[in-house]
C-alpha cells in the first residue's frame, strides 16, 4: 500500500499555508511584556478592584513574602530560590484576588 500524503486531507486547489516563525527575540519580548506593569496597572490589581485598600494589599504581600522566605530558610534553600519564589508570588497576585467572594474563599495568607 502506498504511503498516505500528509496533505491528502487538503483540497488540491489550496496548498497548506505556511506562516513564518516568530524570531526568538520577538517571542521573548512578548513573553516578558505580560509581566511588566505600569504604575496604573499596579494600582488596579484584582484585590484592589475587589475593594481592598492598596495599603492592606501591600501588607498582605509583605507577609506572604516573609512567610515564603522563612520556610525557604528553614529548608536551607539558596537565596536565588527565595527571591524567585517572591517574584512568582507577586506575579500570582497580579492575577488572583486576596478578597473573599461569595462561593469562593480567598487565598489563605500568612498572618503573623
N, CA, C and O atoms as CSV, one atom per row, in Angstrom:
chain,resi,resn,atom,element,x,y,z
A,1,UNK,N,N,0.844,-1.169,0.000
A,1,UNK,CA,C,0.000,0.000,0.000
A,1,UNK,C,C,0.897,1.242,0.000
A,1,UNK,O,O,1.831,1.314,0.798
A,2,UNK,N,N,0.636,2.228,-0.881
A,2,UNK,CA,C,1.473,3.422,-0.930
A,2,UNK,C,C,1.248,4.280,0.317
A,2,UNK,O,O,0.148,4.292,0.870
A,3,UNK,N,N,2.289,4.998,0.763
A,3,UNK,CA,C,2.138,5.848,1.959
A,3,UNK,C,C,1.173,6.991,1.680
A,3,UNK,O,O,1.125,7.524,0.571
A,4,UNK,N,N,0.402,7.362,2.708
A,4,UNK,CA,C,-0.543,8.462,2.574
A,4,UNK,C,C,0.195,9.791,2.603
A,4,UNK,O,O,1.176,9.961,3.327
A,5,UNK,N,N,-0.276,10.689,1.833
A,5,UNK,CA,C,0.310,12.024,1.803
A,5,UNK,C,C,-0.110,12.788,3.056
A,5,UNK,O,O,-1.228,12.613,3.543
A,6,UNK,N,N,0.772,13.631,3.579
A,6,UNK,CA,C,0.454,14.433,4.754
A,6,UNK,C,C,-0.543,15.536,4.437
A,6,UNK,O,O,-1.162,16.095,5.343
A,7,UNK,N,N,-0.704,15.854,3.151
A,7,UNK,CA,C,-1.643,16.896,2.751
A,7,UNK,C,C,-2.846,16.324,2.014
A,7,UNK,O,O,-3.550,17.054,1.316
A,8,UNK,N,N,-3.089,15.019,2.163
A,8,UNK,CA,C,-4.181,14.375,1.439
A,8,UNK,C,C,-5.548,14.919,1.865
A,8,UNK,O,O,-6.498,14.889,1.082
A,9,UNK,N,N,-5.651,15.416,3.101
A,9,UNK,CA,C,-6.928,15.920,3.600
A,9,UNK,C,C,-7.234,17.340,3.106
A,9,UNK,O,O,-8.347,17.830,3.298
A,10,UNK,N,N,-6.264,17.999,2.475
A,10,UNK,CA,C,-6.474,19.358,1.966
A,10,UNK,C,C,-6.974,19.315,0.531
A,10,UNK,O,O,-6.578,18.438,-0.237
A,11,UNK,N,N,-7.838,20.250,0.163
A,11,UNK,CA,C,-8.252,20.313,-1.245
A,11,UNK,C,C,-7.040,20.604,-2.125
A,11,UNK,O,O,-6.136,21.341,-1.729
A,12,UNK,N,N,-7.030,20.038,-3.285
A,12,UNK,CA,C,-5.882,20.198,-4.183
A,12,UNK,C,C,-5.686,21.646,-4.611
A,12,UNK,O,O,-4.565,22.047,-4.926
A,13,UNK,N,N,-6.751,22.437,-4.627
A,13,UNK,CA,C,-6.632,23.822,-5.089
A,13,UNK,C,C,-6.027,24.737,-4.031
A,13,UNK,O,O,-5.617,25.852,-4.353
A,14,UNK,N,N,-5.958,24.291,-2.760
A,14,UNK,CA,C,-5.426,25.134,-1.701
A,14,UNK,C,C,-4.249,24.446,-1.020
A,14,UNK,O,O,-4.447,23.588,-0.160
A,15,UNK,N,N,-3.053,24.806,-1.390
A,15,UNK,CA,C,-1.905,24.212,-0.707
A,15,UNK,C,C,-1.859,24.717,0.743
A,15,UNK,O,O,-2.416,25.765,1.068
A,16,UNK,N,N,-1.198,23.964,1.584
A,16,UNK,CA,C,-1.100,24.332,3.003
A,16,UNK,C,C,-0.413,25.686,3.143
A,16,UNK,O,O,0.644,25.925,2.558
A,17,UNK,N,N,-1.030,26.569,3.930
A,17,UNK,CA,C,-0.445,27.890,4.169
A,17,UNK,C,C,0.638,27.747,5.219
A,17,UNK,O,O,0.443,27.107,6.252
A,18,UNK,N,N,1.757,28.339,4.946
A,18,UNK,CA,C,2.879,28.254,5.874
A,18,UNK,C,C,3.150,29.636,6.423
A,18,UNK,O,O,3.321,30.598,5.674
A,19,UNK,N,N,3.188,29.721,7.737
A,19,UNK,CA,C,3.468,31.006,8.354
A,19,UNK,C,C,4.941,31.069,8.742
A,19,UNK,O,O,5.565,30.068,9.095
A,20,UNK,N,N,5.454,32.258,8.662
A,20,UNK,CA,C,6.844,32.457,9.037
A,20,UNK,C,C,6.957,32.388,10.562
A,20,UNK,O,O,6.180,33.040,11.259
A,21,UNK,N,N,7.901,31.617,11.091
A,21,UNK,CA,C,8.032,31.531,12.544
A,21,UNK,C,C,8.502,32.857,13.135
A,21,UNK,O,O,9.215,33.629,12.494
A,22,UNK,N,N,8.086,33.095,14.361
A,22,UNK,CA,C,8.499,34.318,15.043
A,22,UNK,C,C,9.969,34.210,15.413
A,22,UNK,O,O,10.478,33.125,15.695
A,23,UNK,N,N,10.636,35.351,15.407
A,23,UNK,CA,C,12.032,35.335,15.813
A,23,UNK,C,C,12.103,35.128,17.317
A,23,UNK,O,O,11.202,35.556,18.038
A,24,UNK,N,N,13.164,34.477,17.808
A,24,UNK,CA,C,13.267,34.229,19.251
A,24,UNK,C,C,13.203,35.523,20.069
A,24,UNK,O,O,12.633,35.534,21.159
A,25,UNK,N,N,13.776,36.603,19.558
A,25,UNK,CA,C,13.741,37.873,20.272
A,25,UNK,C,C,12.326,38.394,20.428
A,25,UNK,O,O,11.971,38.925,21.481
A,26,UNK,N,N,11.519,38.249,19.397
A,26,UNK,CA,C,10.137,38.715,19.450
A,26,UNK,C,C,9.309,37.872,20.409
A,26,UNK,O,O,8.475,38.398,21.147
A,27,UNK,N,N,9.541,36.565,20.396
A,27,UNK,CA,C,8.825,35.665,21.294
A,27,UNK,C,C,9.163,36.006,22.745
A,27,UNK,O,O,8.271,36.072,23.590
A,28,UNK,N,N,10.437,36.220,23.033
A,28,UNK,CA,C,10.843,36.571,24.390
A,28,UNK,C,C,10.265,37.910,24.815
A,28,UNK,O,O,9.836,38.074,25.957
A,29,UNK,N,N,10.255,38.863,23.899
A,29,UNK,CA,C,9.708,40.183,24.228
A,29,UNK,C,C,8.225,40.082,24.555
A,29,UNK,O,O,7.762,40.711,25.507
A,30,UNK,N,N,7.478,39.307,23.788
A,30,UNK,CA,C,6.049,39.128,24.058
A,30,UNK,C,C,5.830,38.428,25.396
A,30,UNK,O,O,4.910,38.775,26.137
A,31,UNK,N,N,6.671,37.444,25.706
A,31,UNK,CA,C,6.533,36.730,26.973
A,31,UNK,C,C,6.831,37.647,28.158
A,31,UNK,O,O,6.149,37.581,29.181
A,32,UNK,N,N,7.833,38.491,28.026
A,32,UNK,CA,C,8.198,39.397,29.115
A,32,UNK,C,C,7.178,40.506,29.306
A,32,UNK,O,O,6.973,40.969,30.429
A,33,UNK,N,N,6.537,40.939,28.233
A,33,UNK,CA,C,5.565,42.041,28.322
A,33,UNK,C,C,4.402,41.726,29.250
A,33,UNK,O,O,3.841,42.633,29.863
A,34,UNK,N,N,4.034,40.464,29.362
A,34,UNK,CA,C,2.901,40.131,30.224
A,34,UNK,C,C,3.227,40.332,31.698
A,34,UNK,O,O,2.318,40.325,32.529
A,35,UNK,N,N,4.502,40.511,32.046
A,35,UNK,CA,C,4.891,40.689,33.443
A,35,UNK,C,C,5.450,42.072,33.734
A,35,UNK,O,O,5.934,42.311,34.841
A,36,UNK,N,N,5.397,42.983,32.782
A,36,UNK,CA,C,5.841,44.355,33.000
A,36,UNK,C,C,4.605,45.221,33.162
A,36,UNK,O,O,3.757,45.268,32.271
A,37,UNK,N,N,4.496,45.910,34.297
A,37,UNK,CA,C,3.296,46.673,34.605
A,37,UNK,C,C,3.598,48.154,34.759
A,37,UNK,O,O,4.664,48.541,35.238
A,38,UNK,N,N,2.648,48.967,34.346
A,38,UNK,CA,C,2.748,50.406,34.569
A,38,UNK,C,C,2.275,50.699,35.991
A,38,UNK,O,O,1.689,49.841,36.651
A,39,UNK,N,N,2.536,51.914,36.449
A,39,UNK,CA,C,2.083,52.317,37.788
A,39,UNK,C,C,0.561,52.198,37.901
A,39,UNK,O,O,0.035,51.793,38.937
A,40,UNK,N,N,-0.134,52.555,36.828
A,40,UNK,CA,C,-1.598,52.474,36.845
A,40,UNK,C,C,-2.071,51.030,36.970
A,40,UNK,O,O,-3.002,50.747,37.724
A,41,UNK,N,N,-1.443,50.122,36.245
A,41,UNK,CA,C,-1.821,48.711,36.345
A,41,UNK,C,C,-1.551,48.175,37.749
A,41,UNK,O,O,-2.325,47.369,38.265
A,42,UNK,N,N,-0.463,48.616,38.363
A,42,UNK,CA,C,-0.141,48.179,39.720
A,42,UNK,C,C,-1.145,48.717,40.731
A,42,UNK,O,O,-1.334,48.130,41.797
A,43,UNK,N,N,-1.781,49.822,40.401
A,43,UNK,CA,C,-2.786,50.404,41.294
A,43,UNK,C,C,-4.163,49.774,41.095
A,43,UNK,O,O,-5.106,50.110,41.811
A,44,UNK,N,N,-4.285,48.861,40.126
A,44,UNK,CA,C,-5.573,48.212,39.846
A,44,UNK,C,C,-5.424,46.695,39.823
A,44,UNK,O,O,-5.846,46.039,38.870
A,45,UNK,N,N,-4.828,46.146,40.863
A,45,UNK,CA,C,-4.690,44.694,40.971
A,45,UNK,C,C,-6.064,44.084,41.253
A,45,UNK,O,O,-6.988,44.808,41.621
A,46,UNK,N,N,-6.214,42.777,41.088
A,46,UNK,CA,C,-7.513,42.155,41.368
A,46,UNK,C,C,-8.013,42.427,42.789
A,46,UNK,O,O,-9.209,42.640,42.986
A,47,UNK,N,N,-7.127,42.423,43.770
A,47,UNK,CA,C,-7.548,42.678,45.155
A,47,UNK,C,C,-8.061,44.100,45.322
A,47,UNK,O,O,-9.073,44.317,45.988
A,48,UNK,N,N,-7.386,45.060,44.733
A,48,UNK,CA,C,-7.807,46.459,44.829
A,48,UNK,C,C,-9.130,46.655,44.095
A,48,UNK,O,O,-10.002,47.384,44.566
A,49,UNK,N,N,-9.277,46.012,42.953
A,49,UNK,CA,C,-10.536,46.110,42.214
A,49,UNK,C,C,-11.691,45.491,42.998
A,49,UNK,O,O,-12.846,45.878,42.816
A,50,UNK,N,N,-11.381,44.530,43.871
A,50,UNK,CA,C,-12.422,43.907,44.694
A,50,UNK,C,C,-12.653,44.643,46.009
A,50,UNK,O,O,-13.373,44.151,46.878
A,51,UNK,N,N,-12.046,45.824,46.161
A,51,UNK,CA,C,-12.340,46.660,47.322
A,51,UNK,C,C,-11.292,46.720,48.408
A,51,UNK,O,O,-11.481,47.436,49.391
A,52,UNK,N,N,-10.205,46.006,48.274
A,52,UNK,CA,C,-9.152,46.050,49.286
A,52,UNK,C,C,-8.341,47.333,49.119
A,52,UNK,O,O,-8.104,47.780,47.997
A,53,UNK,N,N,-7.924,47.914,50.215
A,53,UNK,CA,C,-7.106,49.131,50.128
A,53,UNK,C,C,-5.696,48.757,49.661
A,53,UNK,O,O,-5.212,47.664,49.955
A,54,UNK,N,N,-5.046,49.663,48.938
A,54,UNK,CA,C,-3.673,49.386,48.491
A,54,UNK,C,C,-2.724,49.118,49.662
A,54,UNK,O,O,-1.819,48.291,49.549
A,55,UNK,N,N,-2.926,49.811,50.780
A,55,UNK,CA,C,-2.072,49.609,51.945
A,55,UNK,C,C,-2.228,48.194,52.495
A,55,UNK,O,O,-1.238,47.547,52.836
A,56,UNK,N,N,-3.471,47.712,52.583
A,56,UNK,CA,C,-3.734,46.363,53.085
A,56,UNK,C,C,-3.138,45.319,52.143
A,56,UNK,O,O,-2.573,44.321,52.591
A,57,UNK,N,N,-3.265,45.552,50.847
A,57,UNK,CA,C,-2.702,44.596,49.890
A,57,UNK,C,C,-1.187,44.539,50.028
A,57,UNK,O,O,-0.608,43.452,50.025
A,58,UNK,N,N,-0.536,45.695,50.149
A,58,UNK,CA,C,0.918,45.710,50.321
A,58,UNK,C,C,1.319,44.968,51.597
A,58,UNK,O,O,2.312,44.241,51.615
A,59,UNK,N,N,0.543,45.157,52.658
A,59,UNK,CA,C,0.825,44.473,53.923
A,59,UNK,C,C,0.719,42.958,53.753
A,59,UNK,O,O,1.583,42.221,54.228
A,60,UNK,N,N,-0.333,42.488,53.080
A,60,UNK,CA,C,-0.511,41.053,52.875
A,60,UNK,C,C,0.554,40.480,51.947
A,60,UNK,O,O,1.008,39.351,52.139
A,61,UNK,N,N,0.946,41.247,50.956
A,61,UNK,CA,C,2.032,40.800,50.072
A,61,UNK,C,C,3.323,40.651,50.864
A,61,UNK,O,O,4.046,39.667,50.707
A,62,UNK,N,N,3.609,41.630,51.713
A,62,UNK,CA,C,4.828,41.578,52.527
A,62,UNK,C,C,4.796,40.377,53.467
A,62,UNK,O,O,5.806,39.694,53.635
A,63,UNK,N,N,3.651,40.119,54.075
A,63,UNK,CA,C,3.521,38.957,54.960
A,63,UNK,C,C,3.707,37.655,54.180
A,63,UNK,O,O,4.324,36.713,54.678
A,64,UNK,N,N,3.179,37.607,52.970
A,64,UNK,CA,C,3.336,36.414,52.139
A,64,UNK,C,C,4.785,36.160,51.774
A,64,UNK,O,O,5.256,35.024,51.825
A,65,UNK,N,N,5.493,37.217,51.407
A,65,UNK,CA,C,6.912,37.077,51.061
A,65,UNK,C,C,7.709,36.678,52.296
A,65,UNK,O,O,8.616,35.851,52.208
A,66,UNK,N,N,7.380,37.257,53.442
A,66,UNK,CA,C,8.048,36.881,54.690
A,66,UNK,C,C,7.861,35.397,54.975
A,66,UNK,O,O,8.805,34.706,55.358
A,67,UNK,N,N,6.643,34.914,54.788
A,67,UNK,CA,C,6.366,33.500,55.001
A,67,UNK,C,C,7.185,32.626,54.054
A,67,UNK,O,O,7.792,31.643,54.478
A,68,UNK,N,N,7.199,32.984,52.785
A,68,UNK,CA,C,7.956,32.218,51.787
A,68,UNK,C,C,9.435,32.190,52.172
A,68,UNK,O,O,10.082,31.146,52.096
A,69,UNK,N,N,9.956,33.329,52.581
A,69,UNK,CA,C,11.378,33.406,52.955
A,69,UNK,C,C,11.666,32.571,54.203
A,69,UNK,O,O,12.676,31.869,54.254
A,70,UNK,N,N,10.793,32.638,55.208
A,70,UNK,CA,C,11.019,31.870,56.434
A,70,UNK,C,C,11.022,30.367,56.164
A,70,UNK,O,O,11.874,29.640,56.673
A,71,UNK,N,N,10.075,29.915,55.369
A,71,UNK,CA,C,10.026,28.496,55.022
A,71,UNK,C,C,11.267,28.111,54.220
A,71,UNK,O,O,11.871,27.067,54.465
A,72,UNK,N,N,11.642,28.955,53.265
A,72,UNK,CA,C,12.829,28.677,52.458
A,72,UNK,C,C,14.098,28.613,53.284
A,72,UNK,O,O,14.965,27.777,53.030
A,73,UNK,N,N,14.215,29.493,54.274
A,73,UNK,CA,C,15.389,29.481,55.146
A,73,UNK,C,C,15.412,28.198,55.974
A,73,UNK,O,O,16.467,27.587,56.146
A,74,UNK,N,N,14.245,27.788,56.491
A,74,UNK,CA,C,14.186,26.540,57.261
A,74,UNK,C,C,14.564,25.338,56.395
A,74,UNK,O,O,15.142,24.367,56.885
A,75,UNK,N,N,14.233,25.411,55.109
A,75,UNK,CA,C,14.569,24.324,54.186
A,75,UNK,C,C,15.984,24.455,53.621
A,75,UNK,O,O,16.427,23.633,52.819
A,76,UNK,N,N,16.688,25.513,54.058
A,76,UNK,CA,C,18.067,25.791,53.626
A,76,UNK,C,C,18.168,25.927,52.105
A,76,UNK,O,O,19.081,25.390,51.477
A,77,UNK,N,N,17.218,26.649,51.534
A,77,UNK,CA,C,17.225,26.891,50.093
A,77,UNK,C,C,18.126,28.079,49.772
A,77,UNK,O,O,18.308,28.957,50.615
A,78,UNK,N,N,18.688,28.120,48.574
A,78,UNK,CA,C,19.538,29.253,48.190
A,78,UNK,C,C,18.739,30.553,48.087
A,78,UNK,O,O,17.530,30.540,47.852
A,79,UNK,N,N,19.429,31.658,48.265
A,79,UNK,CA,C,18.790,32.980,48.196
A,79,UNK,C,C,18.129,33.207,46.838
A,79,UNK,O,O,17.061,33.815,46.768
A,80,UNK,N,N,18.743,32.732,45.769
A,80,UNK,CA,C,18.157,32.888,44.431
A,80,UNK,C,C,16.787,32.213,44.362
A,80,UNK,O,O,15.864,32.747,43.746
A,81,UNK,N,N,16.651,31.063,44.977
A,81,UNK,CA,C,15.370,30.353,45.001
A,81,UNK,C,C,14.324,31.147,45.769
A,81,UNK,O,O,13.170,31.228,45.347
A,82,UNK,N,N,14.721,31.735,46.896
A,82,UNK,CA,C,13.790,32.520,47.706
A,82,UNK,C,C,13.349,33.771,46.958
A,82,UNK,O,O,12.173,34.137,46.989
A,83,UNK,N,N,14.274,34.415,46.298
A,83,UNK,CA,C,13.929,35.620,45.527
A,83,UNK,C,C,13.010,35.277,44.365
A,83,UNK,O,O,12.068,36.016,44.076
A,84,UNK,N,N,13.277,34.172,43.703
A,84,UNK,CA,C,12.431,33.739,42.594
A,84,UNK,C,C,11.024,33.416,43.088
A,84,UNK,O,O,10.038,33.761,42.437
A,85,UNK,N,N,10.933,32.755,44.238
A,85,UNK,CA,C,9.626,32.439,44.814
A,85,UNK,C,C,8.851,33.718,45.132
A,85,UNK,O,O,7.639,33.774,44.924
A,86,UNK,N,N,9.540,34.740,45.631
A,86,UNK,CA,C,8.876,36.014,45.936
A,86,UNK,C,C,8.352,36.668,44.662
A,86,UNK,O,O,7.249,37.215,44.651
A,87,UNK,N,N,9.132,36.614,43.598
A,87,UNK,CA,C,8.696,37.187,42.322
A,87,UNK,C,C,7.457,36.452,41.816
A,87,UNK,O,O,6.498,37.086,41.375
A,88,UNK,N,N,7.470,35.120,41.878
A,88,UNK,CA,C,6.316,34.349,41.433
A,88,UNK,C,C,5.088,34.631,42.300
A,88,UNK,O,O,3.968,34.657,41.790
A,89,UNK,N,N,5.283,34.841,43.589
A,89,UNK,CA,C,4.180,35.178,44.481
A,89,UNK,C,C,3.540,36.496,44.054
A,89,UNK,O,O,2.316,36.605,43.986
A,90,UNK,N,N,4.376,37.500,43.766
A,90,UNK,CA,C,3.849,38.798,43.326
A,90,UNK,C,C,3.147,38.681,41.971
A,90,UNK,O,O,2.105,39.300,41.756
A,91,UNK,N,N,3.710,37.896,41.068
A,91,UNK,CA,C,3.066,37.694,39.764
A,91,UNK,C,C,1.710,37.022,39.934
A,91,UNK,O,O,0.742,37.384,39.266
A,92,UNK,N,N,1.646,36.048,40.826
A,92,UNK,CA,C,0.393,35.348,41.094
A,92,UNK,C,C,-0.669,36.326,41.575
A,92,UNK,O,O,-1.827,36.244,41.166
A,93,UNK,N,N,-0.273,37.254,42.446
A,93,UNK,CA,C,-1.227,38.215,42.993
A,93,UNK,C,C,-1.634,39.289,41.983
A,93,UNK,O,O,-2.543,40.072,42.257
A,94,UNK,N,N,-0.986,39.339,40.835
A,94,UNK,CA,C,-1.433,40.232,39.767
A,94,UNK,C,C,-2.571,39.595,38.975
A,94,UNK,O,O,-3.175,40.245,38.122
A,95,UNK,N,N,-2.866,38.324,39.253
A,95,UNK,CA,C,-3.941,37.605,38.554
A,95,UNK,C,C,-5.060,37.150,39.487
A,95,UNK,O,O,-6.195,36.961,39.048
A,96,UNK,N,N,-4.746,36.972,40.777
A,96,UNK,CA,C,-5.686,36.405,41.742
A,96,UNK,C,C,-5.943,37.410,42.856
A,96,UNK,O,O,-5.033,38.127,43.272
A,97,UNK,N,N,-7.184,37.464,43.339
A,97,UNK,CA,C,-7.551,38.394,44.397
A,97,UNK,C,C,-7.299,37.804,45.785
A,97,UNK,O,O,-7.308,36.587,45.971
A,98,UNK,N,N,-7.079,38.678,46.738
A,98,UNK,CA,C,-6.941,38.298,48.143
A,98,UNK,C,C,-8.249,38.516,48.909
A,98,UNK,O,O,-8.286,38.364,50.130
A,99,UNK,N,N,-9.310,38.869,48.200
A,99,UNK,CA,C,-10.593,39.187,48.815
A,99,UNK,C,C,-11.524,37.985,48.721
A,99,UNK,O,O,-11.650,37.363,47.666
A,100,UNK,N,N,-12.185,37.663,49.853
A,100,UNK,CA,C,-13.194,36.598,49.840
A,100,UNK,C,C,-14.379,37.034,48.986
A,100,UNK,O,O,-14.822,38.181,49.044
A,101,UNK,N,N,-14.876,36.093,48.195
A,101,UNK,CA,C,-16.069,36.341,47.385
A,101,UNK,C,C,-17.096,35.263,47.718
A,101,UNK,O,O,-16.728,34.176,48.162
A,102,UNK,N,N,-18.381,35.555,47.508
A,102,UNK,CA,C,-19.398,34.527,47.769
A,102,UNK,C,C,-19.114,33.274,46.938
A,102,UNK,O,O,-18.994,33.334,45.714
A,103,UNK,N,N,-19.012,32.152,47.626
A,103,UNK,CA,C,-18.784,30.893,46.930
A,103,UNK,C,C,-17.328,30.591,46.650
A,103,UNK,O,O,-17.015,29.506,46.160
A,104,UNK,N,N,-16.431,31.510,46.945
A,104,UNK,CA,C,-15.006,31.285,46.694
A,104,UNK,C,C,-14.188,31.895,47.822
A,104,UNK,O,O,-14.290,33.089,48.102
A,105,UNK,N,N,-13.392,31.079,48.454
A,105,UNK,CA,C,-12.537,31.547,49.531
A,105,UNK,C,C,-11.290,32.176,48.927
A,105,UNK,O,O,-10.722,31.657,47.966
A,106,UNK,N,N,-10.875,33.291,49.495
A,106,UNK,CA,C,-9.678,33.977,49.000
A,106,UNK,C,C,-8.434,33.175,49.364
A,106,UNK,O,O,-8.485,32.248,50.172
A,107,UNK,N,N,-7.343,33.544,48.764
A,107,UNK,CA,C,-6.052,32.938,49.056
A,107,UNK,C,C,-5.773,33.050,50.549
A,107,UNK,O,O,-5.911,34.124,51.134
A,108,UNK,N,N,-5.382,31.943,51.162
A,108,UNK,CA,C,-5.035,31.984,52.576
A,108,UNK,C,C,-3.640,32.590,52.686
A,108,UNK,O,O,-2.685,32.078,52.102
A,109,UNK,N,N,-3.533,33.645,53.413
A,109,UNK,CA,C,-2.250,34.314,53.563
A,109,UNK,C,C,-1.696,34.081,54.956
A,109,UNK,O,O,-2.431,33.792,55.900
A,110,UNK,N,N,-0.421,34.210,55.058
A,110,UNK,CA,C,0.269,34.045,56.325
A,110,UNK,C,C,-0.023,35.261,57.195
A,110,UNK,O,O,0.178,36.394,56.758
A,111,UNK,N,N,-0.489,35.044,58.408
A,111,UNK,CA,C,-0.760,36.135,59.340
A,111,UNK,C,C,0.177,35.962,60.521
A,111,UNK,O,O,0.234,34.897,61.136
A,112,UNK,N,N,0.896,37.004,60.822
A,112,UNK,CA,C,1.871,36.914,61.910
A,112,UNK,C,C,1.395,37.700,63.082
A,112,UNK,O,O,2.075,37.753,64.107
